[in-house]
Amino acid sequence: MKEKDQEMEQKMPLLTGIQVGRKSLPNRIAINAMECCDADTGGNPTHTAFRRYERLARGNAGMIVVEALSVVDENLGRQHQLTALPQNQKGLTDLVSAMRRANPKPLIVWQLTHNGELANPEFSERVCVKPFPGYEGRLLTEEEVDGILDKFVTAAKMAHDCGADGVDLKLCHGYLGSQLLRPFNDRKWKYGGSWANRTRFAYEFYERIAKEVKDPDFCVGSKVTVWEGLPGGQGSAGPDTPLLDLSEPLELVKGLEARGAKFIIQSAGNPSLTLPLVQTDKRAAEYGYLHFWFQKELRKALKPQTAVIGSAYSIYRDGKNAFRGVKREEASFLYWANKNIREGVCDMVAIGRQSLADPLLAAKLEGGREAEIDWCTACDNCIEFLIRQKPVGCSTYEREYTLELKEIRKAQGRLAESEKHT
């Protein structure tokens, strides 16, 4: 049996177990948080959300991150965004229970967020820590941020009470946690200017969870943008330059680890401004290689027991992609996921778009059914659903979303024609 395990570890380390916090996971595949605009008007999961997460649970990925739940309902980025407020406790408890019934093995964590300057002013209030070009909003006060921190802590406690295994404090992609950390946030206030002030929000969240959620099994971590690709963004050398400097992101994750982080999910970019950095597209496939470097630097900075989870793997699919200068068999998801885990670049890999294309990927791999996997084509139609504030799914493999996309585009065409004649 040991020889078989060793052979699997060498050939397919992706399917070997791993310890995250105090829980043993069946494999090293994680499901990235994917907002899908399918909550009801009160921020509760609808039957569509239940169906999606039950399928993901049956897919047997080692870890499932439940999408960006907002801790407030007045600064939303999506009209139908899930929220983690007291009135949502029953719906979210039912969601976790449904996932457990489908499969008790995966680690289930909630990603907690606040949209800040990315709140949609068409139906919500946009607020900011310092006005960012093109995303100006009402300036938050220190007292308001104190209150927002309280709501994050309350949401984390609710995650515990609802049966989730832990939470992911969102420190990425230009949302509030990211906005506070940016060098651009050089405003002289409690939460800005110095590094100590810019990390205050994140560090105090971790410290309060350690004190207020008295459960050693509760697993806390963060998804972190290593480089936002913007002047003054996360991972830049200063408030007015885009030059990449990893010193702050690495210092951040070490500080999170010291305060109890059990995992760090690596990411990059900002979906609203530098989308190809977040989820590599066909026109800039090589951006995917940057993520490998970021993962390796995080892995070097952290202790072995802190899991580093790499992102941006969907672009590699089955090797049918836009990468140049490589053999097709050495340009696939399985090739790079296994190679990077084997060589210590990261400990797990997270899939986002690929999880929409095929939520059963892990189970199919474990069952020797690789030929049955529906590989993401990186068409990014799922992003179009998100932009249009519509429920998100895979239009390539699911007929209901294929038909919905046609209707969306017809409506957009009619609107464009109408505007042309007015």
N, C-alpha and C positions, 0 to 999 in steps of 0.2 A: 504494500500500500504506500509506503514511504517513497519507493522508487517512482510509482505512478504520480504521486504528488510533486516530486521533484521534476519529473518530465513535464507536467502541466505548468509548473512555475517557470520553466525555461521556455516552453513553446507558447503558452497562452497565459501569461501572468495576469492578464485582464480578468480572468475567471477564477483567480485565487482569492481566498478570504482576506479580510483586513479588519483590524480593530480601530474603531473611531470612538474616542471617548471610552466608555465602558461597554460598548456594544460591538459584537462581532458581526460583520457584514458578509454576505455570501459571495460577493465579487467586488470588483473595483470600478464599477460603472455607476455614475451619479446622474440624476436628472436635474438639469439646470432649471431655475425658476423661470417659467414662461407665462407672462400675463396673457390671458385669453379672452378678456372682455365678456365673461359669461356669468357674472354675478347678477342678482336681482337688484331692484332699486334701493334696497337696504344694505347692500354689500354682502349678502349671504350667497353661498354656492347654490346654483340651480342644478337641475337634473343633468344638464350638459357638463357642468363641472364635475359632478359625481361620476358620470360615465367616464370622463377623461382620467380622473385620478384612480378609479378602480382598475382601468386598463393598465395604467402605469404600474400599479401595485402588482397586478398579475404578470407584468413584464419582468419582475424580479430583479430590477436594478438594485444595487446594494444600498443606495441612498436616493431619496426623493425629496427635492426642495419644493415645497408648495409656494406658488408664485407670489411675489411682491404684494403682501397684504398691507394696506395703508393703515396707520395707527390713528388717522383722523379722517373725517368725511367732508371737511371743508376745503381741502387742497388736493383734489383728485386729478390724476392724469388721464383716467379712463372713466367714461360714464358708468360703466358696469364693472368697476374694480372691486375685488374682494377687500373687505375691511376687517380689522381685528379689534372690534369695539365690543363692549359688554353685550349689546343686543345681538351680536353675531355668535355668541358662545354656543348656543344649541346647534346652529347650522354647522359650525366648524367642528364641534364634538361629533356630530353625526358623520361628517366627512372623514375624519380620522378613523372612526369606528368602521366605516365602510371600507376604507383602505386596509385596515387590519383584518377584516373578514376575508377580503380578497387575497391577502398574503401578509402574514405577521412578520416576515423576515426583514424588509427594508427599514433603514433608519429614516424616519419622517421628521423633517424640520420645516418650520415656517420661515420664509424670508419676510422680515419686517422693514417697512419703508415709510418715508414721507416724501412727497413729490417736490416740495419747495418750489423752485423756479420753473420746474417742469409741469406744474399743475396747469391744466388747460383753462385759460381765461374765458372760453366760450360757455363753460358751465360751472367753473370753480374759481377760487381765488388764488392768484399766483403770488407767492411770497419769496423773499430771497435774503441771503446773508450779506450780499453786496451785489448791486446790479451788474449782471453779466450781459455783454452786448447781444441784443436781440431777445433777451430773456429777462428783462427788467420786471420787477414786481415790488409789492410793498415790502419795505425793510422790516425784518423781524427784530424784536427787542430781545434783550437778554432774558427777561421774565417769560416771554413767549417760548423761547428755546428751552428754558427750564421746564416749562409745562409740557412741551413736546417730549422731552426726555422722560418725564413721568409717564406719558402715554406709551412710550416704547416699553418701559419696564412693566406696566400693567398688561400690555399685549403679550409680553414674554411669559408672565405669570399665567395668563389665560391659555397660552399654548400648552403649558405644563398641565393645567387643569383639564384641558380638552384631550389629553392623551398623546400629544406630540412628543417626540424624543428630544427636541431642542429647537433652537432658533438660529437664523442667519441674520445678523445685523447688517443691512445693506450699506456698504461703503464703496459704491461703484456707480458708474454710468451716469454721473451728473445729477443724481438725486441728492436729497438734503445731506445725508451722511457724507457724500462726496463733496458737496459744495462747501461744507465746513472745513474739510481737510485741505482743499486746494491752496497753493501759495497765493492765488488770486485773492483769497480771503485775508487781505492785509489790513482790514478794518480794525481799529483799535477798540476792542471790546472783549468781553469775557470769553467769547468763542472764536476770536480771530487774532491775526497778527503773529504772535509767537507760535512756535511749534507746540508748546505746552498748552496754549489756549485752543489751537486748532484741533488737537487730539482730545480735548477735555470731554466732549460729548461722547465719543466712542469709548474712551477709557472708563468714564463714570458709569456708562451702561453696563459694561462687564463687571465692574466692581459691585454695583448694586445687585446684579443677578446672582453673583456669588454669595451675597449676604441674604438676599430676600427670597431666593428659590432654594430652599434647603434640601436639594436632591442631588447627590453626587452622580446620578445617572443622566441628569439633564445636560444636554450637549449644546454648547454655544460656540459659534464661529462666525465668520464673515466672508462675503464675497467682496474682493478688493480690486479696484482698477489700479494696475501698476503704472500705466501711462495713458493719459486721457487724449494725448495728441492735440492739445490746444495751448495757446499762450496762457500761462498761469494755471493750467489744469493739473490734476493729480499726476505726480511723477515728473513734473517739469522743474527746471532749475531755478525758477523765480516767478514772481507775479506777472511778469510781462514777456516771458519767453516760452516757446514750446520745446526748447532743448531738453532732451530726456536726462533725468537724474534720478537714479533708483534709491538714493540715500533715504528719502522720507518714506517711500512705500516699505522699504525693508525695516526701517525703524518702527513704523506703524505695526507691522505684523509681529515683530518681536515684542512690542508692548502689549498687543492683544494676547499673545501666547502667555506672557507673564501674568496676565489677569484671567487666564482660564480658557482661552480659545483652544478647541480640540481639532478644528479644521480651518483651513483658509482656501477659499475657492478663487483661483486666479482669474482675472479678466483684464480687459483693456478697453479704451475708447469710451465713447458716449453716443448712445443710439440716436440722439437728436442732432448731433453735430459731426461725429466721426464714426458713422455706422460700420464702414468696412473694417475698422479696427476691432469692433465688438464681435461681429459675426462675419468672418471673411467671405467675400463674394467672389464670383467668377472673374471679375475684372481686376481683382487685386489679391489673387489667391495666396501670393507669397507673404502677405501680412500674417498668415497662419504661422509661419516660422518664428515670428517675433514672440508669439505666445510660448513657444518652447523655451526660449531664452528666459522669459519672465518666470516661468515655472521653475526652471533650474535655479535661478537666483533666490527665489523664495525657499526652495528646498534646502539650499545651502545655508540660509539664514536661520532656519527653524530647527527645533529638536526633532529627532526621529519619530517620536510619538505623536507629533502634530501632523495631521494628514494634509498634504498639499494636493489640491484637486485642480487639474488643468482644464481649461475651456477651449473653445474654438476648434473642435474636432469634427464637426459635421461636414465641413467642406471636403474632407478626404474621401468620404463614402467608400465605394468599392474600387477606387483607383481611377474611375472614369471622371476625371476632373481636369482643371486647366493648368496643373503644375507642369513645368518644363524642366528638362535636364535630369529627369528621374525615370526609372523603369516603372511601368504602371503598377506592378505588384509591390513596388516600394513607395507608393504614393497613396496608400489606402488607410482608412480608419484603423483597421486591425493591425496593419504594419506599424503605424506610428504610435498607437495606444500601447501596444505590447512593448515596442522598443523603448518608449519613454519610461514606462513603469520598470521594465527590466534594468535599465541603465540609471535609475534613480533620478530622472528628471522630474517626475511627479509620482504620487502614490495612487491616484485615481484619475479618471478622466470623466468630464461632465459633457453631456449632450443636450442641446436645446432643440434646434430645428429637427434634428434626427429623431428626437423623442416624439415629435408630432407626426413625422413620416411613419415611424414604426415604434410604438410604445412597448412592443414585445421583444425588442432587440436582444436584451440580455438572456431572456428565456430561450430564444431561438438559438443563440450561440451555445448555451449550456446543453441544449438538446441536440447539438450537431446539425442544426437546420440553417446554416449560414446562407444556403442558396435561396431560402424563403424570405430573407430580409428585404424590406422595402427601403431602399437607400434614398436619403434626402438628395434632391437634385439641385439644391441651392437656387431654386427659382425665386425664392423670397416673396411668394404670394402671401405667405403667412404675415409678413410685415405689412402688406397692403390692407389685410383685414384689420390689423392693429391700428393703422393710421386712420382707417375709416370708422373706427370705434365699433367694429362688428366682432361677433364671436370668432375666435381664431381656430383654424384647423388646417389640415393638409389638403389642398385642392388637387394635388397630384394623385393621391391614393384614396381619398374619401369623396364619394359622389356628391354628398350634400354640400360640401364646401366648393366643389367644382361648379355646381349650379348657382350657389350663392355668389361666387366670384363673378360669374357671367352677369348676374343681376346688378351687382355693384357697378360693374363697368358700363352696363347699359344706362344705368341711372346717371353716372358721371358724364357719359356721352350726351345724354339729353340735357343735362345742366350746362355743359359747355356750349351746346348748340343754342340754348336759350339765351345765354349770356352774350353770344355773338350777335344776336339780333336785338339786343337792348342797348 
